[in-house]
Amino acid sequence: MKKLLTAGALAATMTFGAIAPALADGAASTRNILIGGAAAAVLITNYNHKVRAKRAEQRAQARRQAAYRSYFYRKHGYYPPN
């Protein structure tokens, strides 16, 4: 029963999905392409910003850790084994 219901839903989706593009006009299509392109540009810019911020934070963390190790080893007069 579950397979029959799934097959029916899939057939209905494909049928109604094929009708929808025939109803679209050129202006709406162009508008949707422009809006989609603008949204993609914003998403890519936001993603790049977040990646750069994360990498900058990782670099700062590495510098802090190195500074702490340097301070700790100088204070205690020994160096870690290799």
Secondary structure, DSSP 8 states (H G I E B T S, - for coil): -HHHHHHHHHHHHHHHHHHHHHH--HHHHHHHHHHHHHHHHHHHHHHHHHHHHHHHHHHHHHHHHHHHHHHHHHHHT-----
